[in-house]
Amino acid sequence: MAEITLATIQAHFDAEARAGRRLLADPNTVSGLGTYLKYHQAASLMAEEGVTNVLDVGCNRGSIEALFQRLYPARAQTTLVEGVDISSEAIRQATELHLANCNFRTYDGSRLPYADERFDLVVLVEVIEHVVEKEALLSEIRRVLRPSGRLFLTTPNPECLALRVETALWRSLRRLLGKPQQEKDAYICNRHLEAMLSQAGFLALHLGRMYSWPHLFVCFNGWSLFPPLPPRALYHFQRLCLRLLNHNRLPEYLDKRLKWSQVGLFLKQSSDQYLRSGASLAREDRLFLKQSGAP
C-alpha cells in the first residue's frame, strides 16, 4: 500500500470535485441516506441560537452550507460561515454557489488561517480520516474556537465489518481492473480518537453512532450483491435495519462491529479545566496509545 500523504489526498479530492457528483446526497437512496443525516445534524447545530460564526473544515464543495441555507434560510442570513479545504477545485466550485454569508478558501492542511477564539462551532464531517497530522489539526481547531465553543465531528469506524469488507472489495476490484488505488484514508478507531480529543483539550458532550445495515457491497447502480436486492427494496431494507439497530441496545461486540460512523459533539475546555485535568488524562492516553499501536 502506498503512503497516504497530503498530496495523494489533495489529488483524490480534486479529481472527485471535477467528476461532478451531486452537491447534496439524496436521502431516499441507499448511498445518500447516511451522508444526508450527517450533513443534516451539522446544519441543525449551525442553526442553534448563539451560533453566529461557524468554521467547516474540509468543506469540499459547500454541501453542508447549501443544506443549511435550504433548511434554515432565516438563520443563514445572520450566521457567518467559513469553509476551508485542501482541494482548490472543490473550493472553486463552492465559491461559484454564491451562498450568502459564506466564504470559502483553500488552506495548506496545517495551520488554519484564522485568529484565535473566532468561532462558536467547528464542523468536521467525515474529514479526520483523511488527515495525516490529526493531533495538529485538533490543536488548531481548539485554538480558533471561542471559550466553550463546540466541535461537531463524524468519522467512519474502522472496526465496522461492513466497512472492512467494502474497502477490501474496492481495493480488489481496482487491482483487477488495473486502476490506481485511492490513497486517501487513515482511519482511526473510536477509542483512540476519544483519547486524542481529550489530549487536545476537548470534553465529550454527546457521543452517538450511525449503524450500518448487514451488507457486503453496494456498487452497481444501487443494486446489492448481498443481500441480492434491487435499489428500492434495498433502501427499505436499509431503513428497517437502521430503525431496529437504533432502538435496541446492542452488546458491545456487536455495537463495535455494526457501527458505521462515530458521531460526537465536543466542548472546548477552558484553560483552567484543561490544565487541571491534562496531566492525568495525558498519562492515561499515552499509555493507551502506546499499547494500541493504532495510527
C-alpha positions as CSV (number, residue, x, y, z in Angstrom):
1,M,0.0,0.0,0.0
2,A,1.3,3.4,-1.0
3,E,1.9,6.0,1.7
4,I,-1.0,8.4,2.4
5,T,0.2,12.0,2.1
6,L,-1.3,15.4,1.8
7,A,-0.5,15.3,-2.0
8,T,-2.4,12.0,-2.5
9,I,-5.4,13.2,-0.5
10,Q,-5.5,16.5,-2.4
11,A,-5.2,14.8,-5.8
12,H,-8.1,12.5,-4.9
13,F,-10.5,15.3,-3.9
14,D,-9.5,17.5,-6.8
15,A,-10.4,14.6,-9.1
16,E,-13.6,13.9,-7.2
17,A,-14.7,17.5,-7.5
18,R,-14.0,17.5,-11.2
19,A,-16.1,14.4,-11.6
20,G,-19.2,16.4,-10.6
21,R,-21.0,14.2,-8.1
22,R,-24.2,15.5,-6.5
23,L,-23.8,18.5,-4.3
24,L,-26.4,17.2,-1.8
25,A,-26.8,13.5,-1.1
26,D,-30.3,12.1,-1.8
27,P,-31.8,10.8,1.5
28,N,-34.1,8.5,-0.5
29,T,-31.2,6.3,-1.7
30,V,-29.0,3.7,0.0
31,S,-25.8,5.6,-0.9
32,G,-27.2,9.0,0.1
33,L,-29.1,8.4,3.4
34,G,-26.1,8.2,5.8
35,T,-24.4,11.2,4.3
36,Y,-27.5,13.3,4.4
37,L,-28.2,12.5,8.0
38,K,-24.7,13.7,9.0
39,Y,-25.0,16.9,7.0
40,H,-28.5,17.5,8.5
41,Q,-27.0,17.2,12.0
42,A,-24.3,19.7,11.2
43,A,-26.8,22.2,9.7
44,S,-29.0,21.9,12.7
45,L,-26.2,22.8,15.1
46,M,-25.3,25.7,12.8
47,A,-28.9,27.0,13.2
48,E,-28.9,27.0,17.0
49,E,-29.3,30.2,19.0
50,G,-26.0,31.8,19.9
51,V,-24.1,30.3,17.0
52,T,-23.0,33.3,14.8
53,N,-19.6,32.2,13.5
54,V,-19.0,28.7,12.1
55,L,-16.0,27.0,10.5
56,D,-16.4,24.0,8.3
57,V,-13.0,22.2,8.0
58,G,-12.9,20.1,4.9
59,C,-16.0,21.8,3.4
60,N,-15.4,20.3,-0.1
61,R,-17.9,21.9,-2.5
62,G,-20.0,23.6,0.1
63,S,-22.6,20.8,0.6
64,I,-23.3,21.5,4.3
65,E,-23.5,25.2,3.7
66,A,-26.0,24.7,0.8
67,L,-28.2,22.4,3.0
68,F,-28.0,24.9,5.9
69,Q,-29.3,27.6,3.7
70,R,-32.1,25.4,2.3
71,L,-33.3,24.2,5.7
72,Y,-32.7,27.4,7.8
73,P,-32.9,30.4,5.4
74,A,-33.6,32.9,8.2
75,R,-30.6,31.7,10.3
76,A,-28.4,31.7,7.2
77,Q,-28.9,35.4,6.9
78,T,-27.3,36.1,10.3
79,T,-24.7,33.3,10.6
80,L,-21.3,33.7,9.1
81,V,-19.8,30.5,7.8
82,E,-16.1,30.0,6.7
83,G,-15.2,26.9,4.8
84,V,-11.7,25.6,4.2
85,D,-10.4,22.6,2.1
86,I,-7.1,21.5,0.6
87,S,-8.8,20.9,-2.8
88,S,-8.6,24.1,-4.9
89,E,-11.1,22.6,-7.4
90,A,-13.7,21.9,-4.6
91,I,-13.2,25.5,-3.3
92,R,-13.6,26.9,-6.7
93,Q,-17.0,25.1,-7.1
94,A,-18.1,26.1,-3.6
95,T,-17.4,29.8,-4.3
96,E,-19.4,29.6,-7.5
97,L,-22.5,28.7,-5.5
98,H,-22.6,32.3,-4.2
99,L,-24.1,31.3,-0.9
100,A,-25.0,34.2,1.4
101,N,-22.6,34.9,4.3
102,C,-20.3,32.0,3.2
103,N,-16.6,32.4,2.4
104,F,-14.5,29.5,1.1
105,R,-10.8,29.3,0.8
106,T,-8.0,26.7,0.2
107,Y,-5.6,26.1,3.0
108,D,-2.4,24.1,3.4
109,G,-3.8,21.4,5.6
110,S,-1.9,22.5,8.7
111,R,-2.4,25.9,10.2
112,L,-6.0,27.3,10.0
113,P,-5.9,30.8,8.5
114,Y,-7.9,32.4,11.3
115,A,-7.3,34.3,14.5
116,D,-7.6,32.7,17.9
117,E,-11.0,32.2,19.5
118,R,-13.0,33.3,16.5
119,F,-15.7,30.5,16.1
120,D,-18.6,29.3,18.1
121,L,-18.8,26.0,16.2
122,V,-16.4,24.0,14.1
123,V,-17.8,21.2,11.8
124,L,-15.5,18.3,10.9
125,V,-17.8,15.8,9.0
126,E,-16.0,12.7,7.5
127,V,-12.7,14.6,7.4
128,I,-10.3,13.5,10.1
129,E,-9.8,10.1,8.5
130,H,-8.3,12.0,5.5
131,V,-5.9,13.9,7.7
132,V,-2.3,12.8,8.3
133,E,-1.4,15.0,11.2
134,K,-4.6,14.5,13.3
135,E,-3.3,15.9,16.6
136,A,-2.1,19.1,14.9
137,L,-5.5,19.6,13.3
138,L,-7.3,19.2,16.6
139,S,-5.0,21.6,18.3
140,E,-5.7,24.2,15.6
141,I,-9.4,23.7,15.9
142,R,-9.2,24.2,19.7
143,R,-7.2,27.4,19.0
144,V,-9.8,29.0,16.8
145,L,-12.8,28.0,18.9
146,R,-14.1,30.6,21.4
147,P,-14.3,29.7,25.1
148,S,-16.9,27.0,25.4
149,G,-17.1,26.6,21.7
150,R,-18.0,23.2,20.3
151,L,-16.7,20.8,17.7
152,F,-19.0,18.5,15.8
153,L,-17.1,15.5,14.4
154,T,-18.1,12.4,12.5
155,T,-15.8,9.7,11.1
156,P,-16.1,6.1,9.9
157,N,-15.5,3.3,12.4
158,P,-12.6,1.1,11.1
159,E,-13.8,-1.8,13.3
160,C,-17.1,-2.0,11.3
161,L,-17.3,-5.3,9.5
162,A,-19.2,-3.9,6.5
163,L,-16.6,-1.1,6.1
164,R,-13.7,-3.6,6.2
165,V,-15.4,-5.8,3.6
166,E,-16.3,-3.0,1.3
167,T,-12.8,-1.5,1.5
168,A,-11.2,-4.8,0.7
169,L,-13.6,-5.4,-2.3
170,W,-13.0,-2.0,-3.7
171,R,-9.2,-2.5,-3.5
172,S,-9.5,-5.9,-5.2
173,L,-11.7,-4.5,-8.0
174,R,-9.3,-1.6,-8.7
175,R,-6.4,-4.0,-8.7
176,L,-8.3,-6.4,-11.1
177,L,-9.1,-3.5,-13.4
178,G,-5.6,-2.1,-13.3
179,K,-6.7,1.2,-11.7
180,P,-4.6,3.0,-9.1
181,Q,-5.6,2.7,-5.5
182,Q,-7.3,5.6,-3.8
183,E,-4.8,6.5,-1.1
184,K,-6.8,8.9,1.0
185,D,-7.9,7.1,4.2
186,A,-6.1,6.9,7.5
187,Y,-8.9,5.6,9.7
188,I,-8.8,6.0,13.5
189,C,-10.6,3.7,16.0
190,N,-13.1,5.3,18.2
191,R,-11.2,4.8,21.5
192,H,-8.1,6.2,20.0
193,L,-10.0,9.2,18.7
194,E,-11.5,9.9,22.1
195,A,-8.1,9.8,23.7
196,M,-6.7,12.2,21.1
197,L,-9.6,14.6,21.7
198,S,-9.1,14.6,25.4
199,Q,-5.4,15.3,25.0
200,A,-6.3,18.2,22.7
201,G,-8.5,19.8,25.4
202,F,-12.0,18.7,24.4
203,L,-14.7,17.3,26.6
204,A,-17.3,14.9,25.1
205,L,-20.8,16.4,25.4
206,H,-22.5,13.7,23.4
207,L,-21.2,10.5,21.7
208,G,-23.5,8.9,19.2
209,R,-23.3,6.5,16.4
210,M,-24.7,5.6,13.0
211,Y,-25.2,2.0,12.2
212,S,-24.6,0.0,9.1
213,W,-27.1,-2.4,7.7
214,P,-25.8,-6.0,7.1
215,H,-24.3,-6.0,3.7
216,L,-21.2,-6.8,1.7
217,F,-21.1,-4.4,-1.2
218,V,-23.3,-1.8,-2.8
219,C,-22.0,-0.7,-6.1
220,F,-23.9,-1.3,-9.3
221,N,-26.4,1.5,-9.7
222,G,-27.7,0.9,-6.3
223,W,-28.0,-2.9,-6.6
224,S,-26.7,-5.1,-3.8
225,L,-24.7,-8.3,-4.1
226,F,-25.6,-9.2,-0.5
227,P,-28.4,-9.2,0.2
228,P,-29.4,-9.6,-3.5
229,L,-31.9,-6.7,-3.8
230,P,-32.7,-4.0,-6.3
231,P,-32.3,-0.3,-5.3
232,R,-35.8,0.4,-3.8
233,A,-36.1,-2.8,-2.0
234,L,-32.5,-2.4,-0.7
235,Y,-33.4,1.1,0.5
236,H,-36.4,-0.1,2.5
237,F,-34.3,-3.0,3.9
238,Q,-31.7,-0.4,5.0
239,R,-34.2,1.8,6.7
240,L,-35.7,-1.2,8.6
241,C,-32.2,-2.3,9.8
242,L,-31.3,1.2,10.9
243,R,-34.6,1.5,12.8
244,L,-34.1,-1.8,14.6
245,L,-30.5,-1.1,15.4
246,N,-31.1,2.5,16.7
247,H,-33.9,1.4,19.0
248,N,-32.2,-1.6,20.6
249,R,-29.3,-1.7,23.0
250,L,-26.6,-3.9,21.4
251,P,-23.9,-5.9,23.2
252,E,-20.5,-4.0,23.0
253,Y,-19.1,-6.5,20.5
254,L,-22.0,-6.1,18.0
255,D,-22.1,-2.4,18.6
256,K,-18.5,-2.0,17.6
257,R,-18.9,-4.3,14.5
258,L,-22.1,-2.7,13.2
259,K,-21.4,0.9,14.0
260,W,-20.6,2.6,10.7
261,S,-19.7,6.0,12.0
262,Q,-18.8,7.7,15.3
263,V,-20.7,10.9,15.8
264,G,-19.7,13.3,18.5
265,L,-20.2,16.8,19.9
266,F,-17.3,18.1,21.9
267,L,-16.8,21.1,24.1
268,K,-13.6,23.2,24.2
269,Q,-12.5,23.1,27.8
270,S,-11.3,26.3,29.5
271,S,-7.6,26.7,30.1
272,D,-8.1,26.1,33.8
273,Q,-10.1,22.9,33.2
274,Y,-7.6,21.7,30.7
275,L,-4.6,22.3,33.0
276,R,-6.3,20.6,36.0
277,S,-7.3,17.5,34.1
278,G,-4.5,17.4,31.5
279,A,-1.8,15.7,33.5
280,S,-3.8,12.6,34.5
281,L,-5.6,12.4,31.1
282,A,-2.2,12.6,29.3
283,R,-0.7,9.8,31.3
284,E,-3.7,7.5,30.7
285,D,-3.9,8.4,27.0
286,R,-0.2,8.0,26.3
287,L,-0.4,4.5,27.9
288,F,-3.4,3.6,25.7
289,L,-1.8,4.9,22.5
290,K,1.4,3.1,23.2
291,Q,-0.5,-0.2,23.9
292,S,-2.9,0.2,20.9
293,G,-0.3,0.9,18.2
294,A,-3.2,2.5,16.3
295,P,-2.3,5.0,13.5
